[in-house]
Amino acid sequence: MRAIGGLRRWRHNPLRRTTDLVEAWLALAALLLVLVAAPLAGVLAGTAAQGALQQSVREQREARQQVRATVVRAVSAAPLDPDPETASARDAQSRALADWTAPDGTARRGTVPVGLKSPQPGDRFTLWTDRQGRPVARPLDSATATTHAVLAGVGAAALCAGLVEASRRLVLWRMVRRRYARWDQAWSQAGPDWGRTGTGS
């Protein structure tokens, strides 16, 4: 009850400036936007991303197939790649010259990543290919797509909250600059006479 009384006294405080009231309403509006608009933006972005990613999962599952491949010979080293991220991901897997049969029945041969530590001639492994038998990455799975959609939603919510807070701070900064400009103007009018007894007489 004392807090409510304190708020009531603050509300009728004769020292309260209009800018104080504007700042309070601005803070309340920003808080409501962060609590309502940011989660809503996150849900909308996450839902949109989930729909797009799950559609991509379905398309990749239809377009890509697993085939059995046979190692012809191991490939000692991959060619140098200027991108260290791509090179490290590629070098984590062994590579081998392999034979496989494409989904359309044609025989294929090529150097592909092998999920074996030390591939030997005759070893069998699974390989993802497109409909023409070209090696492709494994299709995106549903759980990974959902994780990416959740991250997109969280990112959109955080971005929305950041924009609201940045806008609030920008408005406050402009208000404070305007207040200081008015103080400087008032001081320049009263300043020369400050502290001098009987200056105006």
Biotite code that builds the C-alpha atoms (Angstrom):
import biotite.structure as struc

atoms = struc.array([
    struc.Atom([0.000, 0.000, 0.000], chain_id="A", res_id=1, res_name="MET", atom_name="CA", element="C"),
    struc.Atom([2.878, 2.382, 0.752], chain_id="A", res_id=2, res_name="ARG", atom_name="CA", element="C"),
    struc.Atom([4.253, 1.793, -2.740], chain_id="A", res_id=3, res_name="ALA", atom_name="CA", element="C"),
    struc.Atom([0.894, 2.700, -4.278], chain_id="A", res_id=4, res_name="ILE", atom_name="CA", element="C"),
    struc.Atom([0.812, 5.843, -2.129], chain_id="A", res_id=5, res_name="GLY", atom_name="CA", element="C"),
    struc.Atom([4.342, 6.675, -3.291], chain_id="A", res_id=6, res_name="GLY", atom_name="CA", element="C"),
    struc.Atom([3.309, 6.264, -6.915], chain_id="A", res_id=7, res_name="LEU", atom_name="CA", element="C"),
    struc.Atom([0.308, 8.520, -6.306], chain_id="A", res_id=8, res_name="ARG", atom_name="CA", element="C"),
    struc.Atom([2.539, 11.204, -4.785], chain_id="A", res_id=9, res_name="ARG", atom_name="CA", element="C"),
    struc.Atom([4.954, 10.888, -7.713], chain_id="A", res_id=10, res_name="TRP", atom_name="CA", element="C"),
    struc.Atom([2.069, 11.231, -10.126], chain_id="A", res_id=11, res_name="ARG", atom_name="CA", element="C"),
    struc.Atom([1.030, 14.593, -8.635], chain_id="A", res_id=12, res_name="HIS", atom_name="CA", element="C"),
    struc.Atom([4.591, 15.763, -7.947], chain_id="A", res_id=13, res_name="ASN", atom_name="CA", element="C"),
    struc.Atom([4.947, 19.412, -8.994], chain_id="A", res_id=14, res_name="PRO", atom_name="CA", element="C"),
    struc.Atom([8.646, 18.816, -9.813], chain_id="A", res_id=15, res_name="LEU", atom_name="CA", element="C"),
    struc.Atom([7.797, 16.181, -12.396], chain_id="A", res_id=16, res_name="ARG", atom_name="CA", element="C"),
    struc.Atom([8.684, 17.330, -15.890], chain_id="A", res_id=17, res_name="ARG", atom_name="CA", element="C"),
    struc.Atom([6.786, 16.370, -19.015], chain_id="A", res_id=18, res_name="THR", atom_name="CA", element="C"),
    struc.Atom([9.873, 14.561, -20.259], chain_id="A", res_id=19, res_name="THR", atom_name="CA", element="C"),
    struc.Atom([9.835, 12.376, -17.117], chain_id="A", res_id=20, res_name="ASP", atom_name="CA", element="C"),
    struc.Atom([6.327, 11.245, -17.972], chain_id="A", res_id=21, res_name="LEU", atom_name="CA", element="C"),
    struc.Atom([7.293, 10.663, -21.618], chain_id="A", res_id=22, res_name="VAL", atom_name="CA", element="C"),
    struc.Atom([10.303, 8.581, -20.519], chain_id="A", res_id=23, res_name="GLU", atom_name="CA", element="C"),
    struc.Atom([8.096, 6.487, -18.228], chain_id="A", res_id=24, res_name="ALA", atom_name="CA", element="C"),
    struc.Atom([5.555, 5.823, -20.981], chain_id="A", res_id=25, res_name="TRP", atom_name="CA", element="C"),
    struc.Atom([8.355, 5.077, -23.442], chain_id="A", res_id=26, res_name="LEU", atom_name="CA", element="C"),
    struc.Atom([9.868, 2.530, -21.040], chain_id="A", res_id=27, res_name="ALA", atom_name="CA", element="C"),
    struc.Atom([6.456, 0.914, -20.521], chain_id="A", res_id=28, res_name="LEU", atom_name="CA", element="C"),
    struc.Atom([5.789, 0.753, -24.259], chain_id="A", res_id=29, res_name="ALA", atom_name="CA", element="C"),
    struc.Atom([9.240, -0.759, -24.903], chain_id="A", res_id=30, res_name="ALA", atom_name="CA", element="C"),
    struc.Atom([8.697, -3.340, -22.163], chain_id="A", res_id=31, res_name="LEU", atom_name="CA", element="C"),
    struc.Atom([5.325, -4.348, -23.612], chain_id="A", res_id=32, res_name="LEU", atom_name="CA", element="C"),
    struc.Atom([6.818, -4.607, -27.105], chain_id="A", res_id=33, res_name="LEU", atom_name="CA", element="C"),
    struc.Atom([9.675, -6.780, -25.820], chain_id="A", res_id=34, res_name="VAL", atom_name="CA", element="C"),
    struc.Atom([7.241, -9.010, -23.920], chain_id="A", res_id=35, res_name="LEU", atom_name="CA", element="C"),
    struc.Atom([4.677, -9.287, -26.728], chain_id="A", res_id=36, res_name="VAL", atom_name="CA", element="C"),
    struc.Atom([6.145, -8.369, -30.114], chain_id="A", res_id=37, res_name="ALA", atom_name="CA", element="C"),
    struc.Atom([9.516, -10.094, -29.726], chain_id="A", res_id=38, res_name="ALA", atom_name="CA", element="C"),
    struc.Atom([8.045, -13.531, -28.857], chain_id="A", res_id=39, res_name="PRO", atom_name="CA", element="C"),
    struc.Atom([5.454, -13.107, -31.610], chain_id="A", res_id=40, res_name="LEU", atom_name="CA", element="C"),
    struc.Atom([8.192, -12.295, -34.131], chain_id="A", res_id=41, res_name="ALA", atom_name="CA", element="C"),
    struc.Atom([10.141, -15.328, -32.918], chain_id="A", res_id=42, res_name="GLY", atom_name="CA", element="C"),
    struc.Atom([7.141, -17.636, -33.287], chain_id="A", res_id=43, res_name="VAL", atom_name="CA", element="C"),
    struc.Atom([6.328, -16.324, -36.770], chain_id="A", res_id=44, res_name="LEU", atom_name="CA", element="C"),
    struc.Atom([9.943, -16.590, -37.953], chain_id="A", res_id=45, res_name="ALA", atom_name="CA", element="C"),
    struc.Atom([10.374, -20.039, -36.405], chain_id="A", res_id=46, res_name="GLY", atom_name="CA", element="C"),
    struc.Atom([7.134, -21.299, -37.948], chain_id="A", res_id=47, res_name="THR", atom_name="CA", element="C"),
    struc.Atom([8.077, -19.974, -41.377], chain_id="A", res_id=48, res_name="ALA", atom_name="CA", element="C"),
    struc.Atom([11.562, -21.484, -41.108], chain_id="A", res_id=49, res_name="ALA", atom_name="CA", element="C"),
    struc.Atom([10.113, -24.809, -39.903], chain_id="A", res_id=50, res_name="GLN", atom_name="CA", element="C"),
    struc.Atom([7.770, -24.990, -42.891], chain_id="A", res_id=51, res_name="GLY", atom_name="CA", element="C"),
    struc.Atom([10.521, -24.167, -45.375], chain_id="A", res_id=52, res_name="ALA", atom_name="CA", element="C"),
    struc.Atom([13.054, -26.538, -43.813], chain_id="A", res_id=53, res_name="LEU", atom_name="CA", element="C"),
    struc.Atom([10.619, -29.452, -43.526], chain_id="A", res_id=54, res_name="GLN", atom_name="CA", element="C"),
    struc.Atom([9.696, -28.936, -47.189], chain_id="A", res_id=55, res_name="GLN", atom_name="CA", element="C"),
    struc.Atom([13.411, -29.047, -48.003], chain_id="A", res_id=56, res_name="SER", atom_name="CA", element="C"),
    struc.Atom([13.732, -32.264, -45.969], chain_id="A", res_id=57, res_name="VAL", atom_name="CA", element="C"),
    struc.Atom([10.905, -33.883, -47.976], chain_id="A", res_id=58, res_name="ARG", atom_name="CA", element="C"),
    struc.Atom([12.382, -32.751, -51.291], chain_id="A", res_id=59, res_name="GLU", atom_name="CA", element="C"),
    struc.Atom([15.854, -34.001, -50.392], chain_id="A", res_id=60, res_name="GLN", atom_name="CA", element="C"),
    struc.Atom([14.490, -37.377, -49.280], chain_id="A", res_id=61, res_name="ARG", atom_name="CA", element="C"),
    struc.Atom([12.690, -37.753, -52.605], chain_id="A", res_id=62, res_name="GLU", atom_name="CA", element="C"),
    struc.Atom([15.679, -36.634, -54.694], chain_id="A", res_id=63, res_name="ALA", atom_name="CA", element="C"),
    struc.Atom([18.479, -38.500, -52.867], chain_id="A", res_id=64, res_name="ARG", atom_name="CA", element="C"),
    struc.Atom([18.987, -42.216, -52.438], chain_id="A", res_id=65, res_name="GLN", atom_name="CA", element="C"),
    struc.Atom([21.442, -44.446, -50.681], chain_id="A", res_id=66, res_name="GLN", atom_name="CA", element="C"),
    struc.Atom([23.387, -46.910, -52.803], chain_id="A", res_id=67, res_name="VAL", atom_name="CA", element="C"),
    struc.Atom([26.017, -49.494, -51.950], chain_id="A", res_id=68, res_name="ARG", atom_name="CA", element="C"),
    struc.Atom([29.492, -48.638, -53.223], chain_id="A", res_id=69, res_name="ALA", atom_name="CA", element="C"),
    struc.Atom([32.673, -50.709, -53.364], chain_id="A", res_id=70, res_name="THR", atom_name="CA", element="C"),
    struc.Atom([36.158, -49.346, -52.696], chain_id="A", res_id=71, res_name="VAL", atom_name="CA", element="C"),
    struc.Atom([38.491, -49.746, -55.676], chain_id="A", res_id=72, res_name="VAL", atom_name="CA", element="C"),
    struc.Atom([41.473, -48.133, -53.974], chain_id="A", res_id=73, res_name="ARG", atom_name="CA", element="C"),
    struc.Atom([42.141, -45.625, -51.214], chain_id="A", res_id=74, res_name="ALA", atom_name="CA", element="C"),
    struc.Atom([43.097, -42.100, -52.196], chain_id="A", res_id=75, res_name="VAL", atom_name="CA", element="C"),
    struc.Atom([46.112, -40.990, -50.181], chain_id="A", res_id=76, res_name="SER", atom_name="CA", element="C"),
    struc.Atom([45.488, -37.233, -49.923], chain_id="A", res_id=77, res_name="ALA", atom_name="CA", element="C"),
    struc.Atom([42.857, -34.796, -51.089], chain_id="A", res_id=78, res_name="ALA", atom_name="CA", element="C"),
    struc.Atom([43.888, -31.776, -53.164], chain_id="A", res_id=79, res_name="PRO", atom_name="CA", element="C"),
    struc.Atom([44.571, -28.614, -51.218], chain_id="A", res_id=80, res_name="LEU", atom_name="CA", element="C"),
    struc.Atom([41.554, -26.434, -50.510], chain_id="A", res_id=81, res_name="ASP", atom_name="CA", element="C"),
    struc.Atom([42.016, -22.685, -49.869], chain_id="A", res_id=82, res_name="PRO", atom_name="CA", element="C"),
    struc.Atom([39.055, -22.686, -47.432], chain_id="A", res_id=83, res_name="ASP", atom_name="CA", element="C"),
    struc.Atom([40.259, -24.180, -44.110], chain_id="A", res_id=84, res_name="PRO", atom_name="CA", element="C"),
    struc.Atom([36.722, -24.943, -42.888], chain_id="A", res_id=85, res_name="GLU", atom_name="CA", element="C"),
    struc.Atom([35.881, -26.954, -45.990], chain_id="A", res_id=86, res_name="THR", atom_name="CA", element="C"),
    struc.Atom([39.287, -28.653, -45.933], chain_id="A", res_id=87, res_name="ALA", atom_name="CA", element="C"),
    struc.Atom([39.033, -29.690, -42.276], chain_id="A", res_id=88, res_name="SER", atom_name="CA", element="C"),
    struc.Atom([35.510, -31.079, -42.732], chain_id="A", res_id=89, res_name="ALA", atom_name="CA", element="C"),
    struc.Atom([36.558, -32.962, -45.843], chain_id="A", res_id=90, res_name="ARG", atom_name="CA", element="C"),
    struc.Atom([39.813, -34.289, -44.414], chain_id="A", res_id=91, res_name="ASP", atom_name="CA", element="C"),
    struc.Atom([37.995, -35.722, -41.377], chain_id="A", res_id=92, res_name="ALA", atom_name="CA", element="C"),
    struc.Atom([36.738, -38.502, -43.705], chain_id="A", res_id=93, res_name="GLN", atom_name="CA", element="C"),
    struc.Atom([38.805, -40.917, -45.748], chain_id="A", res_id=94, res_name="SER", atom_name="CA", element="C"),
    struc.Atom([38.480, -40.706, -49.508], chain_id="A", res_id=95, res_name="ARG", atom_name="CA", element="C"),
    struc.Atom([38.556, -43.529, -51.963], chain_id="A", res_id=96, res_name="ALA", atom_name="CA", element="C"),
    struc.Atom([38.023, -44.354, -55.602], chain_id="A", res_id=97, res_name="LEU", atom_name="CA", element="C"),
    struc.Atom([34.802, -46.365, -55.610], chain_id="A", res_id=98, res_name="ALA", atom_name="CA", element="C"),
    struc.Atom([32.333, -48.086, -57.935], chain_id="A", res_id=99, res_name="ASP", atom_name="CA", element="C"),
    struc.Atom([28.555, -47.921, -57.483], chain_id="A", res_id=100, res_name="TRP", atom_name="CA", element="C"),
    struc.Atom([25.397, -48.384, -59.466], chain_id="A", res_id=101, res_name="THR", atom_name="CA", element="C"),
    struc.Atom([23.205, -45.305, -59.946], chain_id="A", res_id=102, res_name="ALA", atom_name="CA", element="C"),
    struc.Atom([19.471, -45.503, -59.238], chain_id="A", res_id=103, res_name="PRO", atom_name="CA", element="C"),
    struc.Atom([18.866, -45.519, -63.019], chain_id="A", res_id=104, res_name="ASP", atom_name="CA", element="C"),
    struc.Atom([21.034, -48.654, -63.331], chain_id="A", res_id=105, res_name="GLY", atom_name="CA", element="C"),
    struc.Atom([24.193, -47.139, -64.853], chain_id="A", res_id=106, res_name="THR", atom_name="CA", element="C"),
    struc.Atom([27.614, -48.005, -63.450], chain_id="A", res_id=107, res_name="ALA", atom_name="CA", element="C"),
    struc.Atom([29.513, -45.128, -61.876], chain_id="A", res_id=108, res_name="ARG", atom_name="CA", element="C"),
    struc.Atom([33.059, -44.586, -60.611], chain_id="A", res_id=109, res_name="ARG", atom_name="CA", element="C"),
    struc.Atom([34.563, -41.667, -58.753], chain_id="A", res_id=110, res_name="GLY", atom_name="CA", element="C"),
    struc.Atom([36.509, -40.380, -55.762], chain_id="A", res_id=111, res_name="THR", atom_name="CA", element="C"),
    struc.Atom([34.147, -39.987, -52.829], chain_id="A", res_id=112, res_name="VAL", atom_name="CA", element="C"),
    struc.Atom([34.293, -39.582, -49.045], chain_id="A", res_id=113, res_name="PRO", atom_name="CA", element="C"),
    struc.Atom([34.152, -42.935, -47.284], chain_id="A", res_id=114, res_name="VAL", atom_name="CA", element="C"),
    struc.Atom([32.889, -43.485, -43.759], chain_id="A", res_id=115, res_name="GLY", atom_name="CA", element="C"),
    struc.Atom([35.703, -45.964, -43.090], chain_id="A", res_id=116, res_name="LEU", atom_name="CA", element="C"),
    struc.Atom([38.903, -45.308, -41.135], chain_id="A", res_id=117, res_name="LYS", atom_name="CA", element="C"),
    struc.Atom([41.186, -47.157, -43.514], chain_id="A", res_id=118, res_name="SER", atom_name="CA", element="C"),
    struc.Atom([39.369, -48.191, -46.688], chain_id="A", res_id=119, res_name="PRO", atom_name="CA", element="C"),
    struc.Atom([40.675, -51.314, -48.408], chain_id="A", res_id=120, res_name="GLN", atom_name="CA", element="C"),
    struc.Atom([39.855, -52.535, -51.922], chain_id="A", res_id=121, res_name="PRO", atom_name="CA", element="C"),
    struc.Atom([36.603, -54.497, -51.844], chain_id="A", res_id=122, res_name="GLY", atom_name="CA", element="C"),
    struc.Atom([35.199, -52.777, -48.743], chain_id="A", res_id=123, res_name="ASP", atom_name="CA", element="C"),
    struc.Atom([31.522, -51.865, -49.076], chain_id="A", res_id=124, res_name="ARG", atom_name="CA", element="C"),
    struc.Atom([29.922, -48.652, -47.785], chain_id="A", res_id=125, res_name="PHE", atom_name="CA", element="C"),
    struc.Atom([26.784, -46.609, -48.320], chain_id="A", res_id=126, res_name="THR", atom_name="CA", element="C"),
    struc.Atom([26.807, -43.508, -50.504], chain_id="A", res_id=127, res_name="LEU", atom_name="CA", element="C"),
    struc.Atom([24.153, -40.836, -51.034], chain_id="A", res_id=128, res_name="TRP", atom_name="CA", element="C"),
    struc.Atom([23.477, -40.002, -54.692], chain_id="A", res_id=129, res_name="THR", atom_name="CA", element="C"),
    struc.Atom([20.988, -38.017, -56.704], chain_id="A", res_id=130, res_name="ASP", atom_name="CA", element="C"),
    struc.Atom([18.737, -39.625, -59.321], chain_id="A", res_id=131, res_name="ARG", atom_name="CA", element="C"),
    struc.Atom([21.542, -39.509, -61.904], chain_id="A", res_id=132, res_name="GLN", atom_name="CA", element="C"),
    struc.Atom([23.968, -41.288, -59.560], chain_id="A", res_id=133, res_name="GLY", atom_name="CA", element="C"),
    struc.Atom([26.124, -38.249, -58.717], chain_id="A", res_id=134, res_name="ARG", atom_name="CA", element="C"),
    struc.Atom([27.424, -38.215, -55.099], chain_id="A", res_id=135, res_name="PRO", atom_name="CA", element="C"),
    struc.Atom([25.613, -35.724, -52.888], chain_id="A", res_id=136, res_name="VAL", atom_name="CA", element="C"),
    struc.Atom([25.512, -34.882, -49.186], chain_id="A", res_id=137, res_name="ALA", atom_name="CA", element="C"),
    struc.Atom([23.131, -36.854, -47.013], chain_id="A", res_id=138, res_name="ARG", atom_name="CA", element="C"),
    struc.Atom([19.674, -35.285, -46.816], chain_id="A", res_id=139, res_name="PRO", atom_name="CA", element="C"),
    struc.Atom([18.801, -32.979, -43.977], chain_id="A", res_id=140, res_name="LEU", atom_name="CA", element="C"),
    struc.Atom([16.997, -34.861, -41.212], chain_id="A", res_id=141, res_name="ASP", atom_name="CA", element="C"),
    struc.Atom([13.823, -33.626, -39.569], chain_id="A", res_id=142, res_name="SER", atom_name="CA", element="C"),
    struc.Atom([15.354, -33.096, -36.106], chain_id="A", res_id=143, res_name="ALA", atom_name="CA", element="C"),
    struc.Atom([18.149, -30.905, -37.484], chain_id="A", res_id=144, res_name="THR", atom_name="CA", element="C"),
    struc.Atom([15.614, -28.895, -39.473], chain_id="A", res_id=145, res_name="ALA", atom_name="CA", element="C"),
    struc.Atom([13.555, -28.331, -36.320], chain_id="A", res_id=146, res_name="THR", atom_name="CA", element="C"),
    struc.Atom([16.671, -27.240, -34.411], chain_id="A", res_id=147, res_name="THR", atom_name="CA", element="C"),
    struc.Atom([17.498, -24.715, -37.140], chain_id="A", res_id=148, res_name="HIS", atom_name="CA", element="C"),
    struc.Atom([13.914, -23.423, -37.083], chain_id="A", res_id=149, res_name="ALA", atom_name="CA", element="C"),
    struc.Atom([14.041, -22.955, -33.303], chain_id="A", res_id=150, res_name="VAL", atom_name="CA", element="C"),
    struc.Atom([17.341, -21.093, -33.616], chain_id="A", res_id=151, res_name="LEU", atom_name="CA", element="C"),
    struc.Atom([15.819, -18.879, -36.321], chain_id="A", res_id=152, res_name="ALA", atom_name="CA", element="C"),
    struc.Atom([12.886, -18.092, -34.035], chain_id="A", res_id=153, res_name="GLY", atom_name="CA", element="C"),
    struc.Atom([15.137, -17.288, -31.087], chain_id="A", res_id=154, res_name="VAL", atom_name="CA", element="C"),
    struc.Atom([17.304, -15.103, -33.314], chain_id="A", res_id=155, res_name="GLY", atom_name="CA", element="C"),
    struc.Atom([14.281, -13.214, -34.662], chain_id="A", res_id=156, res_name="ALA", atom_name="CA", element="C"),
    struc.Atom([12.948, -12.637, -31.134], chain_id="A", res_id=157, res_name="ALA", atom_name="CA", element="C"),
    struc.Atom([16.336, -11.387, -29.947], chain_id="A", res_id=158, res_name="ALA", atom_name="CA", element="C"),
    struc.Atom([16.670, -9.129, -32.991], chain_id="A", res_id=159, res_name="LEU", atom_name="CA", element="C"),
    struc.Atom([13.205, -7.683, -32.405], chain_id="A", res_id=160, res_name="CYS", atom_name="CA", element="C"),
    struc.Atom([13.968, -7.044, -28.718], chain_id="A", res_id=161, res_name="ALA", atom_name="CA", element="C"),
    struc.Atom([17.274, -5.437, -29.668], chain_id="A", res_id=162, res_name="GLY", atom_name="CA", element="C"),
    struc.Atom([15.586, -3.151, -32.193], chain_id="A", res_id=163, res_name="LEU", atom_name="CA", element="C"),
    struc.Atom([12.980, -2.084, -29.624], chain_id="A", res_id=164, res_name="VAL", atom_name="CA", element="C"),
    struc.Atom([15.659, -1.323, -27.031], chain_id="A", res_id=165, res_name="GLU", atom_name="CA", element="C"),
    struc.Atom([17.839, 0.492, -29.579], chain_id="A", res_id=166, res_name="ALA", atom_name="CA", element="C"),
    struc.Atom([14.852, 2.602, -30.648], chain_id="A", res_id=167, res_name="SER", atom_name="CA", element="C"),
    struc.Atom([14.043, 3.432, -27.030], chain_id="A", res_id=168, res_name="ARG", atom_name="CA", element="C"),
    struc.Atom([17.625, 4.471, -26.345], chain_id="A", res_id=169, res_name="ARG", atom_name="CA", element="C"),
    struc.Atom([17.725, 6.591, -29.501], chain_id="A", res_id=170, res_name="LEU", atom_name="CA", element="C"),
    struc.Atom([14.553, 8.455, -28.491], chain_id="A", res_id=171, res_name="VAL", atom_name="CA", element="C"),
    struc.Atom([15.904, 8.959, -24.962], chain_id="A", res_id=172, res_name="LEU", atom_name="CA", element="C"),
    struc.Atom([19.222, 10.201, -26.329], chain_id="A", res_id=173, res_name="TRP", atom_name="CA", element="C"),
    struc.Atom([17.412, 12.764, -28.490], chain_id="A", res_id=174, res_name="ARG", atom_name="CA", element="C"),
    struc.Atom([15.259, 13.866, -25.536], chain_id="A", res_id=175, res_name="MET", atom_name="CA", element="C"),
    struc.Atom([18.309, 14.307, -23.299], chain_id="A", res_id=176, res_name="VAL", atom_name="CA", element="C"),
    struc.Atom([20.124, 16.296, -25.998], chain_id="A", res_id=177, res_name="ARG", atom_name="CA", element="C"),
    struc.Atom([17.095, 18.543, -26.400], chain_id="A", res_id=178, res_name="ARG", atom_name="CA", element="C"),
    struc.Atom([16.880, 18.972, -22.609], chain_id="A", res_id=179, res_name="ARG", atom_name="CA", element="C"),
    struc.Atom([20.575, 19.895, -22.399], chain_id="A", res_id=180, res_name="TYR", atom_name="CA", element="C"),
    struc.Atom([20.158, 22.367, -25.261], chain_id="A", res_id=181, res_name="ALA", atom_name="CA", element="C"),
    struc.Atom([17.307, 24.050, -23.378], chain_id="A", res_id=182, res_name="ARG", atom_name="CA", element="C"),
    struc.Atom([19.414, 24.139, -20.189], chain_id="A", res_id=183, res_name="TRP", atom_name="CA", element="C"),
    struc.Atom([22.306, 25.703, -22.113], chain_id="A", res_id=184, res_name="ASP", atom_name="CA", element="C"),
    struc.Atom([19.965, 28.308, -23.544], chain_id="A", res_id=185, res_name="GLN", atom_name="CA", element="C"),
    struc.Atom([18.506, 29.119, -20.101], chain_id="A", res_id=186, res_name="ALA", atom_name="CA", element="C"),
    struc.Atom([21.999, 29.251, -18.594], chain_id="A", res_id=187, res_name="TRP", atom_name="CA", element="C"),
    struc.Atom([23.250, 31.588, -21.298], chain_id="A", res_id=188, res_name="SER", atom_name="CA", element="C"),
    struc.Atom([20.417, 33.980, -20.409], chain_id="A", res_id=189, res_name="GLN", atom_name="CA", element="C"),
    struc.Atom([20.923, 33.792, -16.620], chain_id="A", res_id=190, res_name="ALA", atom_name="CA", element="C"),
    struc.Atom([24.622, 32.974, -16.491], chain_id="A", res_id=191, res_name="GLY", atom_name="CA", element="C"),
    struc.Atom([26.240, 36.423, -16.803], chain_id="A", res_id=192, res_name="PRO", atom_name="CA", element="C"),
    struc.Atom([24.317, 37.714, -13.774], chain_id="A", res_id=193, res_name="ASP", atom_name="CA", element="C"),
    struc.Atom([24.823, 34.585, -11.648], chain_id="A", res_id=194, res_name="TRP", atom_name="CA", element="C"),
    struc.Atom([26.302, 35.348, -8.229], chain_id="A", res_id=195, res_name="GLY", atom_name="CA", element="C"),
    struc.Atom([26.602, 39.113, -8.612], chain_id="A", res_id=196, res_name="ARG", atom_name="CA", element="C"),
    struc.Atom([24.734, 41.081, -5.979], chain_id="A", res_id=197, res_name="THR", atom_name="CA", element="C"),
    struc.Atom([22.711, 43.943, -7.307], chain_id="A", res_id=198, res_name="GLY", atom_name="CA", element="C"),
    struc.Atom([23.732, 43.398, -10.912], chain_id="A", res_id=199, res_name="THR", atom_name="CA", element="C"),
    struc.Atom([20.302, 44.173, -12.219], chain_id="A", res_id=200, res_name="GLY", atom_name="CA", element="C"),
    struc.Atom([19.901, 47.418, -10.236], chain_id="A", res_id=201, res_name="SER", atom_name="CA", element="C"),
])
